[in-house]
């Protein structure tokens, strides 16, 4: 029989784990491998934050679950997360198996009942597999008939709505708030981490390798905001090339060739225009994901390329 920790110690572990992750990932910018996650120590002892086999980590020392994990799937293999978003656009997490009372499911339910923060590790690919940590996350409901929990990557303490009128409108405001925060705290960071990782931390156009200067650009605007956009609708681009791409100064044809708008080609200016833009004209992309299935979707590239062609001066 294992001795359970006090609820106070449980909460201290969660707080320390979450702040350790925030420091190790520079506030969510970097992802971590399983091996790197093993560097976490609690009270001088190594403590596993992620289960080696299961999606839900319910440590023997704790009554409630500590973390959940979503495995990475390459584009084309079952679109990730598509079935894990509810009609309210909030993410869902499936039970382990069909039995609601396994220690993992019961542990996650207890985290919900006790309003405990948990950590969500989302696999973003790479070798070894990298995980993006979303934390703190809270369970805000359970859909028993669908065998899943409702997640919110926001602490309820953040919900400070004063002077709201009828409860119906308050509910709507909170729902909108949760949707927006889910996008900002979950969808956008996971998309960014997945794309930057796929391009090995380099700009597709110029190969610049400083992550702080890189963006994960959408090839076509993310009109469907539900779920996490696929890597195949993304390009790792440096700030300049991202802005140039979005404003049709720079085009990328479906065969991965860079083109620069005609009038800029006739201009003479400093080194950014000469080297950064004009010299890339008719050159192939310098960086592409090594995994074929993660390369930019040619049909999506063509949609944006046609807009680039239309933007050419007469
Ligand atoms: Zn660049």
py3Dmol code that shows the C-alpha trace and the ligand (Angstrom):
import py3Dmol

protein = """\
ATOM      1  CA  UNK A   1       0.000   0.000   0.000  1.00  0.00           C
ATOM      2  CA  UNK A   2       1.391   3.321  -0.973  1.00  0.00           C
ATOM      3  CA  UNK A   3       1.172   6.257   1.345  1.00  0.00           C
ATOM      4  CA  UNK A   4      -0.665   9.222  -0.180  1.00  0.00           C
ATOM      5  CA  UNK A   5       0.666  12.697   0.163  1.00  0.00           C
ATOM      6  CA  UNK A   6      -1.318  15.428   1.858  1.00  0.00           C
ATOM      7  CA  UNK A   7      -3.358  17.732  -0.336  1.00  0.00           C
ATOM      8  CA  UNK A   8      -1.003  20.502   0.637  1.00  0.00           C
ATOM      9  CA  UNK A   9       2.030  18.589  -0.635  1.00  0.00           C
ATOM     10  CA  UNK A  10       0.081  17.621  -3.764  1.00  0.00           C
ATOM     11  CA  UNK A  11      -0.599  21.268  -4.527  1.00  0.00           C
ATOM     12  CA  UNK A  12       3.017  22.217  -3.838  1.00  0.00           C
ATOM     13  CA  UNK A  13       4.164  19.569  -6.335  1.00  0.00           C
ATOM     14  CA  UNK A  14       1.812  20.949  -9.005  1.00  0.00           C
ATOM     15  CA  UNK A  15       2.972  24.511  -8.428  1.00  0.00           C
ATOM     16  CA  UNK A  16       6.654  23.543  -8.548  1.00  0.00           C
ATOM     17  CA  UNK A  17       6.195  21.400 -11.647  1.00  0.00           C
ATOM     18  CA  UNK A  18       4.350  24.155 -13.482  1.00  0.00           C
ATOM     19  CA  UNK A  19       6.894  26.822 -12.621  1.00  0.00           C
ATOM     20  CA  UNK A  20       9.755  24.466 -13.533  1.00  0.00           C
ATOM     21  CA  UNK A  21       8.140  23.876 -16.939  1.00  0.00           C
ATOM     22  CA  UNK A  22       7.627  27.573 -17.468  1.00  0.00           C
ATOM     23  CA  UNK A  23      11.308  28.230 -16.799  1.00  0.00           C
ATOM     24  CA  UNK A  24      12.602  25.264 -18.814  1.00  0.00           C
ATOM     25  CA  UNK A  25      10.459  26.169 -21.836  1.00  0.00           C
ATOM     26  CA  UNK A  26      11.078  29.936 -21.564  1.00  0.00           C
ATOM     27  CA  UNK A  27       7.388  30.483 -20.982  1.00  0.00           C
ATOM     28  CA  UNK A  28       6.231  27.931 -23.544  1.00  0.00           C
ATOM     29  CA  UNK A  29       8.589  28.895 -26.393  1.00  0.00           C
ATOM     30  CA  UNK A  30      10.553  25.633 -26.303  1.00  0.00           C
ATOM     31  CA  UNK A  31       9.393  22.080 -26.296  1.00  0.00           C
ATOM     32  CA  UNK A  32      10.947  19.206 -24.316  1.00  0.00           C
ATOM     33  CA  UNK A  33      11.685  15.533 -24.925  1.00  0.00           C
ATOM     34  CA  UNK A  34      10.771  12.783 -22.453  1.00  0.00           C
ATOM     35  CA  UNK A  35      14.402  12.621 -21.408  1.00  0.00           C
ATOM     36  CA  UNK A  36      14.522  16.341 -20.697  1.00  0.00           C
ATOM     37  CA  UNK A  37      11.319  16.027 -18.671  1.00  0.00           C
ATOM     38  CA  UNK A  38      13.186  13.589 -16.437  1.00  0.00           C
ATOM     39  CA  UNK A  39      15.236  16.520 -15.136  1.00  0.00           C
ATOM     40  CA  UNK A  40      12.392  17.555 -12.848  1.00  0.00           C
ATOM     41  CA  UNK A  41      13.071  16.966  -9.148  1.00  0.00           C
ATOM     42  CA  UNK A  42      10.667  17.402  -6.254  1.00  0.00           C
ATOM     43  CA  UNK A  43      12.053  17.589  -2.701  1.00  0.00           C
ATOM     44  CA  UNK A  44      15.387  16.303  -3.993  1.00  0.00           C
ATOM     45  CA  UNK A  45      13.925  13.270  -5.765  1.00  0.00           C
ATOM     46  CA  UNK A  46      13.344  12.814  -9.495  1.00  0.00           C
ATOM     47  CA  UNK A  47       9.624  12.919 -10.178  1.00  0.00           C
ATOM     48  CA  UNK A  48       8.074  11.875 -13.490  1.00  0.00           C
ATOM     49  CA  UNK A  49       5.750  14.440 -14.999  1.00  0.00           C
ATOM     50  CA  UNK A  50       4.635  12.252 -17.899  1.00  0.00           C
ATOM     51  CA  UNK A  51       3.595   8.599 -17.812  1.00  0.00           C
ATOM     52  CA  UNK A  52       5.900   6.284 -19.802  1.00  0.00           C
ATOM     53  CA  UNK A  53       2.955   4.229 -21.110  1.00  0.00           C
ATOM     54  CA  UNK A  54      -0.342   5.976 -20.533  1.00  0.00           C
ATOM     55  CA  UNK A  55      -1.914   9.258 -21.549  1.00  0.00           C
ATOM     56  CA  UNK A  56      -2.971  10.144 -18.029  1.00  0.00           C
ATOM     57  CA  UNK A  57      -0.292  10.364 -15.333  1.00  0.00           C
ATOM     58  CA  UNK A  58      -1.729   9.475 -11.912  1.00  0.00           C
ATOM     59  CA  UNK A  59       1.258   9.098  -9.602  1.00  0.00           C
ATOM     60  CA  UNK A  60       0.884   6.516  -6.826  1.00  0.00           C
ATOM     61  CA  UNK A  61       1.668   9.212  -4.252  1.00  0.00           C
ATOM     62  CA  UNK A  62      -1.246  11.379  -5.362  1.00  0.00           C
ATOM     63  CA  UNK A  63      -4.975  10.811  -5.305  1.00  0.00           C
ATOM     64  CA  UNK A  64      -5.620  12.982  -8.363  1.00  0.00           C
ATOM     65  CA  UNK A  65      -4.048  12.942 -11.821  1.00  0.00           C
ATOM     66  CA  UNK A  66      -1.087  15.234 -12.477  1.00  0.00           C
ATOM     67  CA  UNK A  67      -0.822  15.378 -16.253  1.00  0.00           C
ATOM     68  CA  UNK A  68      -2.312  14.267 -19.550  1.00  0.00           C
ATOM     69  CA  UNK A  69      -0.543  13.596 -22.837  1.00  0.00           C
ATOM     70  CA  UNK A  70      -1.713  13.742 -26.432  1.00  0.00           C
ATOM     71  CA  UNK A  71       0.447  11.762 -28.849  1.00  0.00           C
ATOM     72  CA  UNK A  72       1.720  13.335 -32.041  1.00  0.00           C
ATOM     73  CA  UNK A  73       0.190  12.210 -35.327  1.00  0.00           C
ATOM     74  CA  UNK A  74       1.705  13.105 -38.651  1.00  0.00           C
ATOM     75  CA  UNK A  75      -0.467  15.085 -41.064  1.00  0.00           C
ATOM     76  CA  UNK A  76      -2.753  12.681 -42.890  1.00  0.00           C
ATOM     77  CA  UNK A  77      -2.845  10.155 -40.081  1.00  0.00           C
ATOM     78  CA  UNK A  78      -6.053  10.987 -38.246  1.00  0.00           C
ATOM     79  CA  UNK A  79      -6.037  14.740 -38.035  1.00  0.00           C
ATOM     80  CA  UNK A  80      -4.848  15.507 -34.525  1.00  0.00           C
ATOM     81  CA  UNK A  81      -7.325  16.919 -32.049  1.00  0.00           C
ATOM     82  CA  UNK A  82     -10.141  17.091 -34.618  1.00  0.00           C
ATOM     83  CA  UNK A  83     -12.298  14.776 -32.548  1.00  0.00           C
ATOM     84  CA  UNK A  84     -11.104  16.376 -29.352  1.00  0.00           C
ATOM     85  CA  UNK A  85     -12.896  19.686 -29.666  1.00  0.00           C
ATOM     86  CA  UNK A  86     -16.450  20.077 -28.437  1.00  0.00           C
ATOM     87  CA  UNK A  87     -19.251  22.156 -29.967  1.00  0.00           C
ATOM     88  CA  UNK A  88     -18.201  24.945 -27.598  1.00  0.00           C
ATOM     89  CA  UNK A  89     -14.692  24.905 -29.185  1.00  0.00           C
ATOM     90  CA  UNK A  90     -13.108  23.847 -25.924  1.00  0.00           C
ATOM     91  CA  UNK A  91     -10.709  20.897 -26.034  1.00  0.00           C
ATOM     92  CA  UNK A  92     -11.732  17.445 -24.831  1.00  0.00           C
ATOM     93  CA  UNK A  93      -9.665  14.602 -23.415  1.00  0.00           C
ATOM     94  CA  UNK A  94     -10.798  10.998 -23.786  1.00  0.00           C
ATOM     95  CA  UNK A  95     -11.054   8.585 -20.907  1.00  0.00           C
ATOM     96  CA  UNK A  96      -8.514   5.812 -20.822  1.00  0.00           C
ATOM     97  CA  UNK A  97     -10.528   2.889 -22.198  1.00  0.00           C
ATOM     98  CA  UNK A  98     -14.194   2.340 -21.403  1.00  0.00           C
ATOM     99  CA  UNK A  99     -14.155   1.895 -17.654  1.00  0.00           C
ATOM    100  CA  UNK A 100     -14.887   5.190 -15.887  1.00  0.00           C
ATOM    101  CA  UNK A 101     -13.332   3.915 -12.664  1.00  0.00           C
ATOM    102  CA  UNK A 102      -9.772   3.051 -13.721  1.00  0.00           C
ATOM    103  CA  UNK A 103      -7.274   4.811 -11.460  1.00  0.00           C
ATOM    104  CA  UNK A 104      -6.363   7.204 -14.284  1.00  0.00           C
ATOM    105  CA  UNK A 105      -9.953   8.206 -15.100  1.00  0.00           C
ATOM    106  CA  UNK A 106     -10.902   8.429 -11.441  1.00  0.00           C
ATOM    107  CA  UNK A 107      -7.739  10.470 -10.827  1.00  0.00           C
ATOM    108  CA  UNK A 108      -8.634  12.931 -13.557  1.00  0.00           C
ATOM    109  CA  UNK A 109     -12.175  13.197 -12.221  1.00  0.00           C
ATOM    110  CA  UNK A 110     -10.804  13.960  -8.787  1.00  0.00           C
ATOM    111  CA  UNK A 111      -8.620  16.728 -10.254  1.00  0.00           C
ATOM    112  CA  UNK A 112     -11.867  18.150 -11.646  1.00  0.00           C
ATOM    113  CA  UNK A 113     -13.751  17.834  -8.356  1.00  0.00           C
ATOM    114  CA  UNK A 114     -10.896  19.409  -6.410  1.00  0.00           C
ATOM    115  CA  UNK A 115     -10.323  22.090  -9.035  1.00  0.00           C
ATOM    116  CA  UNK A 116      -6.627  21.136  -9.269  1.00  0.00           C
ATOM    117  CA  UNK A 117      -4.299  22.463 -11.969  1.00  0.00           C
ATOM    118  CA  UNK A 118      -2.911  19.812 -14.302  1.00  0.00           C
ATOM    119  CA  UNK A 119      -0.321  19.787 -17.095  1.00  0.00           C
ATOM    120  CA  UNK A 120      -1.121  18.930 -20.706  1.00  0.00           C
ATOM    121  CA  UNK A 121       1.735  17.594 -22.826  1.00  0.00           C
ATOM    122  CA  UNK A 122       1.075  17.718 -26.547  1.00  0.00           C
ATOM    123  CA  UNK A 123       3.376  15.754 -28.844  1.00  0.00           C
ATOM    124  CA  UNK A 124       4.592  17.919 -31.721  1.00  0.00           C
ATOM    125  CA  UNK A 125       6.807  15.348 -33.484  1.00  0.00           C
ATOM    126  CA  UNK A 126      10.556  15.412 -33.930  1.00  0.00           C
ATOM    127  CA  UNK A 127      13.081  12.771 -33.086  1.00  0.00           C
ATOM    128  CA  UNK A 128      13.096  12.169 -30.171  1.00  0.00           C
ATOM    129  CA  UNK A 129       9.473  13.281 -29.867  1.00  0.00           C
ATOM    130  CA  UNK A 130       9.113  16.769 -28.464  1.00  0.00           C
ATOM    131  CA  UNK A 131       6.279  17.828 -26.195  1.00  0.00           C
ATOM    132  CA  UNK A 132       4.727  21.232 -25.849  1.00  0.00           C
ATOM    133  CA  UNK A 133       3.564  21.785 -22.276  1.00  0.00           C
ATOM    134  CA  UNK A 134       0.301  23.650 -21.783  1.00  0.00           C
ATOM    135  CA  UNK A 135      -0.113  24.518 -18.139  1.00  0.00           C
ATOM    136  CA  UNK A 136      -1.910  25.094 -15.965  1.00  0.00           C
ATOM    137  CA  UNK A 137      -4.958  23.396 -17.419  1.00  0.00           C
ATOM    138  CA  UNK A 138      -8.175  22.640 -15.562  1.00  0.00           C
ATOM    139  CA  UNK A 139     -10.874  20.082 -16.105  1.00  0.00           C
ATOM    140  CA  UNK A 140     -14.126  22.008 -16.197  1.00  0.00           C
ATOM    141  CA  UNK A 141     -16.547  19.196 -16.964  1.00  0.00           C
ATOM    142  CA  UNK A 142     -17.075  15.586 -17.917  1.00  0.00           C
ATOM    143  CA  UNK A 143     -19.202  14.160 -20.718  1.00  0.00           C
ATOM    144  CA  UNK A 144     -19.807  10.633 -19.464  1.00  0.00           C
ATOM    145  CA  UNK A 145     -21.785   9.446 -22.457  1.00  0.00           C
ATOM    146  CA  UNK A 146     -18.909  10.487 -24.732  1.00  0.00           C
ATOM    147  CA  UNK A 147     -16.298   9.175 -22.271  1.00  0.00           C
ATOM    148  CA  UNK A 148     -14.334  12.382 -22.137  1.00  0.00           C
ATOM    149  CA  UNK A 149     -13.425  15.367 -20.014  1.00  0.00           C
ATOM    150  CA  UNK A 150     -13.761  19.049 -20.929  1.00  0.00           C
ATOM    151  CA  UNK A 151     -10.544  21.041 -20.608  1.00  0.00           C
ATOM    152  CA  UNK A 152      -9.794  24.680 -20.221  1.00  0.00           C
ATOM    153  CA  UNK A 153      -6.241  25.996 -20.478  1.00  0.00           C
ATOM    154  CA  UNK A 154      -7.212  28.862 -18.173  1.00  0.00           C
ATOM    155  CA  UNK A 155      -7.258  29.081 -14.424  1.00  0.00           C
ATOM    156  CA  UNK A 156     -10.652  30.025 -13.100  1.00  0.00           C
ATOM    157  CA  UNK A 157      -8.911  32.575 -10.896  1.00  0.00           C
ATOM    158  CA  UNK A 158      -8.394  34.513 -14.125  1.00  0.00           C
ATOM    159  CA  UNK A 159     -12.112  34.870 -14.577  1.00  0.00           C
ATOM    160  CA  UNK A 160     -12.800  38.157 -12.953  1.00  0.00           C
ATOM    161  CA  UNK A 161     -16.024  39.490 -14.319  1.00  0.00           C
ATOM    162  CA  UNK A 162     -17.576  42.162 -12.202  1.00  0.00           C
ATOM    163  CA  UNK A 163     -21.007  43.667 -12.527  1.00  0.00           C
ATOM    164  CA  UNK A 164     -22.411  41.298 -15.116  1.00  0.00           C
ATOM    165  CA  UNK A 165     -26.113  41.370 -15.716  1.00  0.00           C
ATOM    166  CA  UNK A 166     -28.210  38.234 -16.019  1.00  0.00           C
ATOM    167  CA  UNK A 167     -26.434  34.900 -15.634  1.00  0.00           C
ATOM    168  CA  UNK A 168     -27.207  33.956 -19.248  1.00  0.00           C
ATOM    169  CA  UNK A 169     -25.106  36.767 -20.621  1.00  0.00           C
ATOM    170  CA  UNK A 170     -22.370  36.111 -18.060  1.00  0.00           C
ATOM    171  CA  UNK A 171     -22.224  32.525 -19.290  1.00  0.00           C
ATOM    172  CA  UNK A 172     -21.854  33.720 -22.873  1.00  0.00           C
ATOM    173  CA  UNK A 173     -19.094  36.132 -21.972  1.00  0.00           C
ATOM    174  CA  UNK A 174     -17.220  33.436 -20.083  1.00  0.00           C
ATOM    175  CA  UNK A 175     -17.639  31.018 -22.995  1.00  0.00           C
ATOM    176  CA  UNK A 176     -16.269  33.552 -25.479  1.00  0.00           C
ATOM    177  CA  UNK A 177     -13.426  34.316 -23.104  1.00  0.00           C
ATOM    178  CA  UNK A 178     -12.541  30.639 -22.753  1.00  0.00           C
ATOM    179  CA  UNK A 179     -12.614  30.146 -26.528  1.00  0.00           C
ATOM    180  CA  UNK A 180     -10.330  33.100 -27.112  1.00  0.00           C
ATOM    181  CA  UNK A 181      -7.950  32.064 -24.357  1.00  0.00           C
ATOM    182  CA  UNK A 182      -7.899  28.485 -25.641  1.00  0.00           C
ATOM    183  CA  UNK A 183      -6.802  29.813 -29.001  1.00  0.00           C
ATOM    184  CA  UNK A 184      -4.111  32.037 -27.487  1.00  0.00           C
ATOM    185  CA  UNK A 185      -2.798  29.563 -24.917  1.00  0.00           C
ATOM    186  CA  UNK A 186      -3.248  26.282 -26.734  1.00  0.00           C
ATOM    187  CA  UNK A 187      -3.828  26.421 -30.492  1.00  0.00           C
ATOM    188  CA  UNK A 188      -1.384  29.161 -31.426  1.00  0.00           C
ATOM    189  CA  UNK A 189       1.564  27.959 -29.291  1.00  0.00           C
ATOM    190  CA  UNK A 190       1.147  24.349 -30.418  1.00  0.00           C
ATOM    191  CA  UNK A 191       0.944  25.389 -34.081  1.00  0.00           C
ATOM    192  CA  UNK A 192       4.025  27.541 -33.675  1.00  0.00           C
ATOM    193  CA  UNK A 193       6.030  24.849 -31.879  1.00  0.00           C
ATOM    194  CA  UNK A 194       5.021  22.220 -34.460  1.00  0.00           C
ATOM    195  CA  UNK A 195       5.968  24.375 -37.454  1.00  0.00           C
ATOM    196  CA  UNK A 196       9.256  25.686 -36.036  1.00  0.00           C
ATOM    197  CA  UNK A 197      10.229  22.129 -35.088  1.00  0.00           C
ATOM    198  CA  UNK A 198       9.309  20.790 -38.569  1.00  0.00           C
ATOM    199  CA  UNK A 199      11.604  23.415 -40.186  1.00  0.00           C
ATOM    200  CA  UNK A 200      14.370  22.672 -37.717  1.00  0.00           C
ATOM    201  CA  UNK A 201      14.236  26.238 -36.402  1.00  0.00           C
ATOM    202  CA  UNK A 202      15.036  27.920 -39.739  1.00  0.00           C
ATOM    203  CA  UNK A 203      13.287  30.332 -42.098  1.00  0.00           C
ATOM    204  CA  UNK A 204      12.021  28.510 -45.202  1.00  0.00           C
ATOM    205  CA  UNK A 205      13.086  31.392 -47.463  1.00  0.00           C
ATOM    206  CA  UNK A 206      16.473  32.493 -46.091  1.00  0.00           C
ATOM    207  CA  UNK A 207      17.416  29.795 -43.567  1.00  0.00           C
ATOM    208  CA  UNK A 208      17.831  32.294 -40.715  1.00  0.00           C
ATOM    209  CA  UNK A 209      18.180  30.175 -37.582  1.00  0.00           C
ATOM    210  CA  UNK A 210      17.265  32.429 -34.656  1.00  0.00           C
ATOM    211  CA  UNK A 211      13.956  31.283 -33.204  1.00  0.00           C
ATOM    212  CA  UNK A 212      13.235  34.629 -31.648  1.00  0.00           C
ATOM    213  CA  UNK A 213      13.165  36.109 -35.162  1.00  0.00           C
ATOM    214  CA  UNK A 214      10.955  33.349 -36.582  1.00  0.00           C
ATOM    215  CA  UNK A 215       7.183  33.071 -36.940  1.00  0.00           C
ATOM    216  CA  UNK A 216       4.948  30.169 -37.832  1.00  0.00           C
ATOM    217  CA  UNK A 217       3.103  31.689 -40.788  1.00  0.00           C
ATOM    218  CA  UNK A 218      -0.203  30.358 -42.074  1.00  0.00           C
ATOM    219  CA  UNK A 219      -0.214  29.702 -45.826  1.00  0.00           C
ATOM    220  CA  UNK A 220      -3.927  30.441 -46.054  1.00  0.00           C
ATOM    221  CA  UNK A 221      -5.476  32.376 -43.196  1.00  0.00           C
ATOM    222  CA  UNK A 222      -6.788  30.174 -40.434  1.00  0.00           C
ATOM    223  CA  UNK A 223     -10.456  30.846 -41.114  1.00  0.00           C
ATOM    224  CA  UNK A 224     -11.597  27.778 -39.244  1.00  0.00           C
ATOM    225  CA  UNK A 225     -10.355  28.591 -35.807  1.00  0.00           C
ATOM    226  CA  UNK A 226     -11.381  25.294 -34.288  1.00  0.00           C
ATOM    227  CA  UNK A 227      -8.568  23.007 -33.282  1.00  0.00           C
ATOM    228  CA  UNK A 228      -4.941  23.263 -34.126  1.00  0.00           C
ATOM    229  CA  UNK A 229      -3.999  24.099 -37.695  1.00  0.00           C
ATOM    230  CA  UNK A 230      -2.018  21.476 -39.566  1.00  0.00           C
ATOM    231  CA  UNK A 231       1.720  21.879 -40.091  1.00  0.00           C
ATOM    232  CA  UNK A 232       1.033  21.555 -43.843  1.00  0.00           C
ATOM    233  CA  UNK A 233      -0.710  24.938 -43.743  1.00  0.00           C
ATOM    234  CA  UNK A 234       2.355  26.447 -42.087  1.00  0.00           C
ATOM    235  CA  UNK A 235       5.739  27.869 -43.022  1.00  0.00           C
ATOM    236  CA  UNK A 236       8.546  28.856 -40.687  1.00  0.00           C
ATOM    237  CA  UNK A 237       9.423  32.361 -41.822  1.00  0.00           C
ATOM    238  CA  UNK A 238      11.606  35.099 -40.359  1.00  0.00           C
ATOM    239  CA  UNK A 239       9.792  38.313 -39.443  1.00  0.00           C
ATOM    240  CA  UNK A 240      10.697  40.078 -42.709  1.00  0.00           C
ATOM    241  CA  UNK A 241       9.764  37.167 -44.959  1.00  0.00           C
ATOM    242  CA  UNK A 242       6.573  36.588 -43.023  1.00  0.00           C
ATOM    243  CA  UNK A 243       5.466  40.200 -43.524  1.00  0.00           C
ATOM    244  CA  UNK A 244       6.564  40.087 -47.180  1.00  0.00           C
ATOM    245  CA  UNK A 245       4.579  36.856 -47.733  1.00  0.00           C
ATOM    246  CA  UNK A 246       1.437  38.137 -46.054  1.00  0.00           C
ATOM    247  CA  UNK A 247       1.524  41.357 -48.087  1.00  0.00           C
ATOM    248  CA  UNK A 248       2.175  39.644 -51.455  1.00  0.00           C
ATOM    249  CA  UNK A 249       5.624  41.215 -51.821  1.00  0.00           C
ATOM    250  CA  UNK A 250       6.968  37.681 -51.799  1.00  0.00           C
ATOM    251  CA  UNK A 251       5.214  34.702 -53.358  1.00  0.00           C
ATOM    252  CA  UNK A 252       5.874  30.974 -53.072  1.00  0.00           C
ATOM    253  CA  UNK A 253       4.737  28.868 -56.009  1.00  0.00           C
ATOM    254  CA  UNK A 254       3.344  25.356 -55.513  1.00  0.00           C
ATOM    255  CA  UNK A 255       6.729  23.927 -56.575  1.00  0.00           C
ATOM    256  CA  UNK A 256       8.397  25.734 -53.647  1.00  0.00           C
ATOM    257  CA  UNK A 257      10.011  28.526 -55.699  1.00  0.00           C
ATOM    258  CA  UNK A 258      10.263  32.028 -54.237  1.00  0.00           C
ATOM    259  CA  UNK A 259       9.217  35.008 -56.350  1.00  0.00           C
ATOM    260  CA  UNK A 260       9.519  38.697 -55.579  1.00  0.00           C
ATOM    261  CA  UNK A 261       7.009  41.279 -56.792  1.00  0.00           C
ATOM    262  CA  UNK A 262       8.105  42.744 -60.139  1.00  0.00           C
ATOM    263  CA  UNK A 263       8.382  46.397 -59.079  1.00  0.00           C
ATOM    264  CA  UNK A 264      10.678  45.530 -56.175  1.00  0.00           C
ATOM    265  CA  UNK A 265      12.993  43.689 -58.574  1.00  0.00           C
ATOM    266  CA  UNK A 266      13.520  46.978 -60.422  1.00  0.00           C
ATOM    267  CA  UNK A 267      14.241  48.962 -57.263  1.00  0.00           C
ATOM    268  CA  UNK A 268      17.704  49.624 -55.877  1.00  0.00           C
ATOM    269  CA  UNK A 269      18.127  49.852 -52.154  1.00  0.00           C
ATOM    270  CA  UNK A 270      20.166  48.599 -49.202  1.00  0.00           C
ATOM    271  CA  UNK A 271      21.251  45.057 -48.317  1.00  0.00           C
ATOM    272  CA  UNK A 272      17.861  43.860 -47.041  1.00  0.00           C
ATOM    273  CA  UNK A 273      16.200  44.463 -50.379  1.00  0.00           C
ATOM    274  CA  UNK A 274      19.212  43.241 -52.388  1.00  0.00           C
ATOM    275  CA  UNK A 275      20.133  40.104 -50.447  1.00  0.00           C
ATOM    276  CA  UNK A 276      17.069  39.465 -48.336  1.00  0.00           C
ATOM    277  CA  UNK A 277      14.524  39.788 -51.128  1.00  0.00           C
ATOM    278  CA  UNK A 278      15.831  40.286 -54.708  1.00  0.00           C
ATOM    279  CA  UNK A 279      18.454  37.542 -54.491  1.00  0.00           C
ATOM    280  CA  UNK A 280      15.832  35.028 -53.411  1.00  0.00           C
ATOM    281  CA  UNK A 281      13.814  35.582 -56.617  1.00  0.00           C
ATOM    282  CA  UNK A 282      13.382  32.318 -58.575  1.00  0.00           C
ATOM    283  CA  UNK A 283      15.267  30.400 -55.890  1.00  0.00           C
ATOM    284  CA  UNK A 284      13.860  27.304 -54.215  1.00  0.00           C
ATOM    285  CA  UNK A 285      12.903  27.414 -50.553  1.00  0.00           C
ATOM    286  CA  UNK A 286      16.082  26.899 -48.523  1.00  0.00           C
ATOM    287  CA  UNK A 287      14.452  24.928 -45.698  1.00  0.00           C
ATOM    288  CA  UNK A 288      11.730  22.311 -45.924  1.00  0.00           C
ATOM    289  CA  UNK A 289      10.615  19.739 -43.345  1.00  0.00           C
ATOM    290  CA  UNK A 290      12.607  16.532 -43.667  1.00  0.00           C
ATOM    291  CA  UNK A 291       9.372  14.567 -43.204  1.00  0.00           C
ATOM    292  CA  UNK A 292       7.538  14.624 -46.552  1.00  0.00           C
ATOM    293  CA  UNK A 293       4.083  14.616 -44.945  1.00  0.00           C
ATOM    294  CA  UNK A 294       4.920  17.812 -43.092  1.00  0.00           C
ATOM    295  CA  UNK A 295       5.851  19.796 -46.215  1.00  0.00           C
ATOM    296  CA  UNK A 296       3.605  22.674 -47.282  1.00  0.00           C
ATOM    297  CA  UNK A 297       0.386  21.630 -49.001  1.00  0.00           C
ATOM    298  CA  UNK A 298       0.771  22.538 -52.704  1.00  0.00           C
ATOM    299  CA  UNK A 299      -2.919  23.356 -53.145  1.00  0.00           C
ATOM    300  CA  UNK A 300      -2.844  25.748 -50.211  1.00  0.00           C
ATOM    301  CA  UNK A 301       0.352  27.334 -51.563  1.00  0.00           C
ATOM    302  CA  UNK A 302      -1.374  27.819 -54.919  1.00  0.00           C
ATOM    303  CA  UNK A 303      -4.292  29.696 -53.342  1.00  0.00           C
ATOM    304  CA  UNK A 304      -1.913  32.261 -51.857  1.00  0.00           C
ATOM    305  CA  UNK A 305       0.322  32.238 -54.947  1.00  0.00           C
ATOM    306  CA  UNK A 306      -2.643  33.241 -57.141  1.00  0.00           C
ATOM    307  CA  UNK A 307      -3.209  36.219 -54.842  1.00  0.00           C
ATOM    308  CA  UNK A 308       0.469  37.113 -55.224  1.00  0.00           C
ATOM    309  CA  UNK A 309       0.157  37.029 -59.034  1.00  0.00           C
ATOM    310  CA  UNK A 310      -2.879  39.327 -58.874  1.00  0.00           C
ATOM    311  CA  UNK A 311      -0.937  41.765 -56.716  1.00  0.00           C
ATOM    312  CA  UNK A 312       1.661  42.370 -59.436  1.00  0.00           C
ATOM    313  CA  UNK A 313       1.627  45.987 -60.679  1.00  0.00           C
ATOM    314  CA  UNK A 314       0.244  46.436 -64.169  1.00  0.00           C
TER     315      UNK A 314
END
"""
ligand_1 = """\
1
ZN
Zn 13.823 34.680 -43.853
"""
view = py3Dmol.view(width=600, height=400)
view.addModel(protein, "pdb")
view.setStyle({"model": 0}, {"cartoon": {"style": "trace"}})
view.addModel(ligand_1, "xyz")
view.setStyle({"model": 1}, {"stick": {}})
view.zoomTo()
view.show()
